[in-house]
Amino acid sequence: MPNLAKKRKQGFSSIARASANECSAVFDVAKIAQIIDSKEKEKIKKLLYRIICMLSKLIV
């Protein structure tokens, strides 16, 4: 059973990481559409990068 729990946690973390990557793409589009400025986009991208790194560590 513990192995199943670990696989499920990895699965949820993988889905969360994919969602964070999608958010990153949305902010790229928002920048192109001039909804947010470059400074704001970079700040958000840095936060998303940190989140993606943390989620990646949960998947291993």
Phi and psi restraints in degrees (range 20) as a CNS / XPLOR table:
assign (resid 1 and name C) (resid 2 and name N)
       (resid 2 and name CA) (resid 2 and name C) 1.0 -57.8 20.0 2
assign (resid 2 and name N) (resid 2 and name CA)
       (resid 2 and name C) (resid 3 and name N) 1.0 -34.0 20.0 2
assign (resid 2 and name C) (resid 3 and name N)
       (resid 3 and name CA) (resid 3 and name C) 1.0 -64.4 20.0 2
assign (resid 3 and name N) (resid 3 and name CA)
       (resid 3 and name C) (resid 4 and name N) 1.0 -39.3 20.0 2
assign (resid 3 and name C) (resid 4 and name N)
       (resid 4 and name CA) (resid 4 and name C) 1.0 -63.6 20.0 2
assign (resid 4 and name N) (resid 4 and name CA)
       (resid 4 and name C) (resid 5 and name N) 1.0 -41.9 20.0 2
assign (resid 4 and name C) (resid 5 and name N)
       (resid 5 and name CA) (resid 5 and name C) 1.0 -62.9 20.0 2
assign (resid 5 and name N) (resid 5 and name CA)
       (resid 5 and name C) (resid 6 and name N) 1.0 -39.9 20.0 2
assign (resid 5 and name C) (resid 6 and name N)
       (resid 6 and name CA) (resid 6 and name C) 1.0 -65.3 20.0 2
assign (resid 6 and name N) (resid 6 and name CA)
       (resid 6 and name C) (resid 7 and name N) 1.0 -42.4 20.0 2
assign (resid 6 and name C) (resid 7 and name N)
       (resid 7 and name CA) (resid 7 and name C) 1.0 -64.3 20.0 2
assign (resid 7 and name N) (resid 7 and name CA)
       (resid 7 and name C) (resid 8 and name N) 1.0 -39.4 20.0 2
assign (resid 7 and name C) (resid 8 and name N)
       (resid 8 and name CA) (resid 8 and name C) 1.0 -66.1 20.0 2
assign (resid 8 and name N) (resid 8 and name CA)
       (resid 8 and name C) (resid 9 and name N) 1.0 -42.0 20.0 2
assign (resid 8 and name C) (resid 9 and name N)
       (resid 9 and name CA) (resid 9 and name C) 1.0 -61.8 20.0 2
assign (resid 9 and name N) (resid 9 and name CA)
       (resid 9 and name C) (resid 10 and name N) 1.0 -42.6 20.0 2
assign (resid 9 and name C) (resid 10 and name N)
       (resid 10 and name CA) (resid 10 and name C) 1.0 -63.0 20.0 2
assign (resid 10 and name N) (resid 10 and name CA)
       (resid 10 and name C) (resid 11 and name N) 1.0 -39.5 20.0 2
assign (resid 10 and name C) (resid 11 and name N)
       (resid 11 and name CA) (resid 11 and name C) 1.0 -63.6 20.0 2
assign (resid 11 and name N) (resid 11 and name CA)
       (resid 11 and name C) (resid 12 and name N) 1.0 -45.7 20.0 2
assign (resid 11 and name C) (resid 12 and name N)
       (resid 12 and name CA) (resid 12 and name C) 1.0 -63.8 20.0 2
assign (resid 12 and name N) (resid 12 and name CA)
       (resid 12 and name C) (resid 13 and name N) 1.0 -40.1 20.0 2
assign (resid 12 and name C) (resid 13 and name N)
       (resid 13 and name CA) (resid 13 and name C) 1.0 -66.1 20.0 2
assign (resid 13 and name N) (resid 13 and name CA)
       (resid 13 and name C) (resid 14 and name N) 1.0 -37.4 20.0 2
assign (resid 13 and name C) (resid 14 and name N)
       (resid 14 and name CA) (resid 14 and name C) 1.0 -64.9 20.0 2
assign (resid 14 and name N) (resid 14 and name CA)
       (resid 14 and name C) (resid 15 and name N) 1.0 -42.4 20.0 2
assign (resid 14 and name C) (resid 15 and name N)
       (resid 15 and name CA) (resid 15 and name C) 1.0 -63.9 20.0 2
assign (resid 15 and name N) (resid 15 and name CA)
       (resid 15 and name C) (resid 16 and name N) 1.0 -42.4 20.0 2
assign (resid 15 and name C) (resid 16 and name N)
       (resid 16 and name CA) (resid 16 and name C) 1.0 -62.8 20.0 2
assign (resid 16 and name N) (resid 16 and name CA)
       (resid 16 and name C) (resid 17 and name N) 1.0 -40.0 20.0 2
assign (resid 16 and name C) (resid 17 and name N)
       (resid 17 and name CA) (resid 17 and name C) 1.0 -65.1 20.0 2
assign (resid 17 and name N) (resid 17 and name CA)
       (resid 17 and name C) (resid 18 and name N) 1.0 -41.6 20.0 2
assign (resid 17 and name C) (resid 18 and name N)
       (resid 18 and name CA) (resid 18 and name C) 1.0 -62.7 20.0 2
assign (resid 18 and name N) (resid 18 and name CA)
       (resid 18 and name C) (resid 19 and name N) 1.0 -39.2 20.0 2
assign (resid 18 and name C) (resid 19 and name N)
       (resid 19 and name CA) (resid 19 and name C) 1.0 -65.3 20.0 2
assign (resid 19 and name N) (resid 19 and name CA)
       (resid 19 and name C) (resid 20 and name N) 1.0 -39.0 20.0 2
assign (resid 19 and name C) (resid 20 and name N)
       (resid 20 and name CA) (resid 20 and name C) 1.0 -64.7 20.0 2
assign (resid 20 and name N) (resid 20 and name CA)
       (resid 20 and name C) (resid 21 and name N) 1.0 -39.0 20.0 2
assign (resid 20 and name C) (resid 21 and name N)
       (resid 21 and name CA) (resid 21 and name C) 1.0 -64.2 20.0 2
assign (resid 21 and name N) (resid 21 and name CA)
       (resid 21 and name C) (resid 22 and name N) 1.0 -38.0 20.0 2
assign (resid 21 and name C) (resid 22 and name N)
       (resid 22 and name CA) (resid 22 and name C) 1.0 -63.7 20.0 2
assign (resid 22 and name N) (resid 22 and name CA)
       (resid 22 and name C) (resid 23 and name N) 1.0 -39.5 20.0 2
assign (resid 22 and name C) (resid 23 and name N)
       (resid 23 and name CA) (resid 23 and name C) 1.0 -60.5 20.0 2
assign (resid 23 and name N) (resid 23 and name CA)
       (resid 23 and name C) (resid 24 and name N) 1.0 -39.1 20.0 2
assign (resid 23 and name C) (resid 24 and name N)
       (resid 24 and name CA) (resid 24 and name C) 1.0 -60.0 20.0 2
assign (resid 24 and name N) (resid 24 and name CA)
       (resid 24 and name C) (resid 25 and name N) 1.0 -43.0 20.0 2
assign (resid 24 and name C) (resid 25 and name N)
       (resid 25 and name CA) (resid 25 and name C) 1.0 -64.8 20.0 2
assign (resid 25 and name N) (resid 25 and name CA)
       (resid 25 and name C) (resid 26 and name N) 1.0 -38.0 20.0 2
assign (resid 25 and name C) (resid 26 and name N)
       (resid 26 and name CA) (resid 26 and name C) 1.0 -62.0 20.0 2
assign (resid 26 and name N) (resid 26 and name CA)
       (resid 26 and name C) (resid 27 and name N) 1.0 -40.3 20.0 2
assign (resid 26 and name C) (resid 27 and name N)
       (resid 27 and name CA) (resid 27 and name C) 1.0 -69.3 20.0 2
assign (resid 27 and name N) (resid 27 and name CA)
       (resid 27 and name C) (resid 28 and name N) 1.0 -29.9 20.0 2
assign (resid 27 and name C) (resid 28 and name N)
       (resid 28 and name CA) (resid 28 and name C) 1.0 -62.9 20.0 2
assign (resid 28 and name N) (resid 28 and name CA)
       (resid 28 and name C) (resid 29 and name N) 1.0 -44.0 20.0 2
assign (resid 28 and name C) (resid 29 and name N)
       (resid 29 and name CA) (resid 29 and name C) 1.0 -65.2 20.0 2
assign (resid 29 and name N) (resid 29 and name CA)
       (resid 29 and name C) (resid 30 and name N) 1.0 -41.5 20.0 2
assign (resid 29 and name C) (resid 30 and name N)
       (resid 30 and name CA) (resid 30 and name C) 1.0 -61.0 20.0 2
assign (resid 30 and name N) (resid 30 and name CA)
       (resid 30 and name C) (resid 31 and name N) 1.0 -36.8 20.0 2
assign (resid 30 and name C) (resid 31 and name N)
       (resid 31 and name CA) (resid 31 and name C) 1.0 -67.9 20.0 2
assign (resid 31 and name N) (resid 31 and name CA)
       (resid 31 and name C) (resid 32 and name N) 1.0 -45.3 20.0 2
assign (resid 31 and name C) (resid 32 and name N)
       (resid 32 and name CA) (resid 32 and name C) 1.0 -62.1 20.0 2
assign (resid 32 and name N) (resid 32 and name CA)
       (resid 32 and name C) (resid 33 and name N) 1.0 -38.6 20.0 2
assign (resid 32 and name C) (resid 33 and name N)
       (resid 33 and name CA) (resid 33 and name C) 1.0 -78.8 20.0 2
assign (resid 33 and name N) (resid 33 and name CA)
       (resid 33 and name C) (resid 34 and name N) 1.0 0.7 20.0 2
assign (resid 33 and name C) (resid 34 and name N)
       (resid 34 and name CA) (resid 34 and name C) 1.0 59.6 20.0 2
assign (resid 34 and name N) (resid 34 and name CA)
       (resid 34 and name C) (resid 35 and name N) 1.0 35.7 20.0 2
assign (resid 34 and name C) (resid 35 and name N)
       (resid 35 and name CA) (resid 35 and name C) 1.0 -83.8 20.0 2
assign (resid 35 and name N) (resid 35 and name CA)
       (resid 35 and name C) (resid 36 and name N) 1.0 -33.6 20.0 2
assign (resid 35 and name C) (resid 36 and name N)
       (resid 36 and name CA) (resid 36 and name C) 1.0 -126.7 20.0 2
assign (resid 36 and name N) (resid 36 and name CA)
       (resid 36 and name C) (resid 37 and name N) 1.0 157.1 20.0 2
assign (resid 36 and name C) (resid 37 and name N)
       (resid 37 and name CA) (resid 37 and name C) 1.0 -90.9 20.0 2
assign (resid 37 and name N) (resid 37 and name CA)
       (resid 37 and name C) (resid 38 and name N) 1.0 170.5 20.0 2
assign (resid 37 and name C) (resid 38 and name N)
       (resid 38 and name CA) (resid 38 and name C) 1.0 -60.3 20.0 2
assign (resid 38 and name N) (resid 38 and name CA)
       (resid 38 and name C) (resid 39 and name N) 1.0 -39.9 20.0 2
assign (resid 38 and name C) (resid 39 and name N)
       (resid 39 and name CA) (resid 39 and name C) 1.0 -62.1 20.0 2
assign (resid 39 and name N) (resid 39 and name CA)
       (resid 39 and name C) (resid 40 and name N) 1.0 -45.8 20.0 2
assign (resid 39 and name C) (resid 40 and name N)
       (resid 40 and name CA) (resid 40 and name C) 1.0 -64.7 20.0 2
assign (resid 40 and name N) (resid 40 and name CA)
       (resid 40 and name C) (resid 41 and name N) 1.0 -42.2 20.0 2
assign (resid 40 and name C) (resid 41 and name N)
       (resid 41 and name CA) (resid 41 and name C) 1.0 -61.5 20.0 2
assign (resid 41 and name N) (resid 41 and name CA)
       (resid 41 and name C) (resid 42 and name N) 1.0 -43.5 20.0 2
assign (resid 41 and name C) (resid 42 and name N)
       (resid 42 and name CA) (resid 42 and name C) 1.0 -64.7 20.0 2
assign (resid 42 and name N) (resid 42 and name CA)
       (resid 42 and name C) (resid 43 and name N) 1.0 -39.1 20.0 2
assign (resid 42 and name C) (resid 43 and name N)
       (resid 43 and name CA) (resid 43 and name C) 1.0 -62.2 20.0 2
assign (resid 43 and name N) (resid 43 and name CA)
       (resid 43 and name C) (resid 44 and name N) 1.0 -45.7 20.0 2
assign (resid 43 and name C) (resid 44 and name N)
       (resid 44 and name CA) (resid 44 and name C) 1.0 -65.6 20.0 2
assign (resid 44 and name N) (resid 44 and name CA)
       (resid 44 and name C) (resid 45 and name N) 1.0 -43.0 20.0 2
assign (resid 44 and name C) (resid 45 and name N)
       (resid 45 and name CA) (resid 45 and name C) 1.0 -60.4 20.0 2
assign (resid 45 and name N) (resid 45 and name CA)
       (resid 45 and name C) (resid 46 and name N) 1.0 -40.1 20.0 2
assign (resid 45 and name C) (resid 46 and name N)
       (resid 46 and name CA) (resid 46 and name C) 1.0 -63.2 20.0 2
assign (resid 46 and name N) (resid 46 and name CA)
       (resid 46 and name C) (resid 47 and name N) 1.0 -42.3 20.0 2
assign (resid 46 and name C) (resid 47 and name N)
       (resid 47 and name CA) (resid 47 and name C) 1.0 -64.8 20.0 2
assign (resid 47 and name N) (resid 47 and name CA)
       (resid 47 and name C) (resid 48 and name N) 1.0 -43.6 20.0 2
assign (resid 47 and name C) (resid 48 and name N)
       (resid 48 and name CA) (resid 48 and name C) 1.0 -63.1 20.0 2
assign (resid 48 and name N) (resid 48 and name CA)
       (resid 48 and name C) (resid 49 and name N) 1.0 -38.5 20.0 2
assign (resid 48 and name C) (resid 49 and name N)
       (resid 49 and name CA) (resid 49 and name C) 1.0 -60.3 20.0 2
assign (resid 49 and name N) (resid 49 and name CA)
       (resid 49 and name C) (resid 50 and name N) 1.0 -43.7 20.0 2
assign (resid 49 and name C) (resid 50 and name N)
       (resid 50 and name CA) (resid 50 and name C) 1.0 -62.9 20.0 2
assign (resid 50 and name N) (resid 50 and name CA)
       (resid 50 and name C) (resid 51 and name N) 1.0 -41.4 20.0 2
assign (resid 50 and name C) (resid 51 and name N)
       (resid 51 and name CA) (resid 51 and name C) 1.0 -63.7 20.0 2
assign (resid 51 and name N) (resid 51 and name CA)
       (resid 51 and name C) (resid 52 and name N) 1.0 -45.2 20.0 2
assign (resid 51 and name C) (resid 52 and name N)
       (resid 52 and name CA) (resid 52 and name C) 1.0 -62.3 20.0 2
assign (resid 52 and name N) (resid 52 and name CA)
       (resid 52 and name C) (resid 53 and name N) 1.0 -40.0 20.0 2
assign (resid 52 and name C) (resid 53 and name N)
       (resid 53 and name CA) (resid 53 and name C) 1.0 -62.7 20.0 2
assign (resid 53 and name N) (resid 53 and name CA)
       (resid 53 and name C) (resid 54 and name N) 1.0 -43.4 20.0 2
assign (resid 53 and name C) (resid 54 and name N)
       (resid 54 and name CA) (resid 54 and name C) 1.0 -64.2 20.0 2
assign (resid 54 and name N) (resid 54 and name CA)
       (resid 54 and name C) (resid 55 and name N) 1.0 -42.4 20.0 2
assign (resid 54 and name C) (resid 55 and name N)
       (resid 55 and name CA) (resid 55 and name C) 1.0 -66.5 20.0 2
assign (resid 55 and name N) (resid 55 and name CA)
       (resid 55 and name C) (resid 56 and name N) 1.0 -35.6 20.0 2
assign (resid 55 and name C) (resid 56 and name N)
       (resid 56 and name CA) (resid 56 and name C) 1.0 -62.9 20.0 2
assign (resid 56 and name N) (resid 56 and name CA)
       (resid 56 and name C) (resid 57 and name N) 1.0 -36.9 20.0 2
assign (resid 56 and name C) (resid 57 and name N)
       (resid 57 and name CA) (resid 57 and name C) 1.0 -66.5 20.0 2
assign (resid 57 and name N) (resid 57 and name CA)
       (resid 57 and name C) (resid 58 and name N) 1.0 -28.7 20.0 2
assign (resid 57 and name C) (resid 58 and name N)
       (resid 58 and name CA) (resid 58 and name C) 1.0 -73.7 20.0 2
assign (resid 58 and name N) (resid 58 and name CA)
       (resid 58 and name C) (resid 59 and name N) 1.0 -24.9 20.0 2
assign (resid 58 and name C) (resid 59 and name N)
       (resid 59 and name CA) (resid 59 and name C) 1.0 -78.1 20.0 2
assign (resid 59 and name N) (resid 59 and name CA)
       (resid 59 and name C) (resid 60 and name N) 1.0 -30.7 20.0 2
